[in-house]
Structures are given as C-alpha cells and as structure tokens.
Amino acid sequence: MSTKTRWHDLIATHNERKAARAHVRELQDALAVYTSPVEIEDLLASVEGQDSDDADLVRDILTHNLSSTHSNRAHLRAPIAA
C-alpha cells in the first residue's frame, strides 16, 4: 500500500468520523427541546421496536436527557436539612 493510498484512507476515515459527530450533534440539538419526562417518554415510546442505528442513537440521547432531567430536579425534592 502506497503512502498516497494510506493518506487517502486516513482522510476518508477522518471525514466519516467528522460527519458522524455532526449527525449526533444535530440529533442532540433537535431532541434538546424535549425537556419534560412525559415528552421524553412519549418519544421513547415512538421509537420502541425500531431497529436502526438512528433509532438506537435517538434512544441513547433521550435516555441521557431523561437522566439529566431527573438529576437536575433531584435537588428540588431533597429535604431541607435542619
């Protein structure tokens, strides 16, 4: 394998990873507007049973958003120490 071929493969791999990261960021931004647990659960239900990379990614993002919502609201339910 020539140096030129290796270089071309390296650039192609870099561009694919860059595009994948951009796709994830776009989905994260699009799904960030859903903040309530009810909204997030509804969206999770809508992708239930779908088998694709995008559906898996949406589930991962929504699950992360849901856990962030719960942890951000945990201080609101915590008892006040005397």
C-alpha positions in Angstrom: 0.0 0.0 0.0 1.4 3.3 -1.0 1.8 6.4 1.2 -0.7 8.2 -1.0 -3.3 5.4 -0.5 -2.8 5.4 3.2 -3.1 9.1 3.4 -6.3 9.0 1.3 -7.7 6.3 3.6 -6.8 8.3 6.7 -8.5 11.4 5.3 -11.6 9.5 4.3 -11.9 7.9 7.8 -11.4 11.3 9.4 -14.2 12.8 7.3 -16.6 9.9 8.1 -16.0 10.4 11.8 -16.5 14.1 11.5 -19.8 13.6 9.7 -20.9 11.1 12.3 -20.1 13.6 15.1 -22.0 16.3 13.3 -25.0 14.0 12.9 -25.0 13.2 16.6 -24.8 16.9 17.5 -27.7 17.7 15.1 -29.9 15.0 16.8 -28.9 16.2 20.3 -29.9 19.7 19.4 -33.2 18.6 17.8 -34.0 16.5 20.9 -32.9 19.0 23.5 -36.2 20.9 23.2 -38.0 18.0 24.8 -37.4 18.6 28.5 -40.2 17.1 30.4 -40.2 13.4 31.4 -43.6 12.9 29.8 -42.3 14.3 26.4 -39.2 12.2 26.6 -41.1 9.0 27.5 -43.5 9.7 24.6 -40.6 10.0 22.2 -39.0 6.8 23.6 -42.3 5.0 23.0 -42.4 6.2 19.4 -39.0 4.6 18.6 -39.7 1.5 20.5 -39.3 -1.6 18.4 -37.4 0.2 15.7 -34.1 -1.5 14.8 -31.7 1.0 13.2 -28.6 2.9 14.1 -30.5 6.2 14.2 -33.2 4.7 16.4 -30.5 3.5 18.8 -28.9 6.9 18.8 -32.2 8.6 19.5 -32.9 6.2 22.4 -29.4 6.9 23.8 -29.8 10.7 23.6 -33.4 10.6 25.0 -32.3 8.3 27.9 -29.4 10.7 28.6 -31.8 13.7 28.5 -34.2 11.9 30.8 -31.5 11.0 33.4 -30.2 14.6 33.2 -33.8 15.9 33.8 -34.1 13.6 36.9 -30.7 14.6 38.3 -31.4 18.3 37.7 -34.7 18.1 39.6 -33.4 15.9 42.4 -32.3 19.0 44.4 -35.9 20.3 44.3 -37.2 17.2 46.0 -34.4 16.9 48.6 -35.4 17.6 52.2 -34.1 20.8 53.7 -31.5 20.0 56.4 -32.1 21.5 59.8 
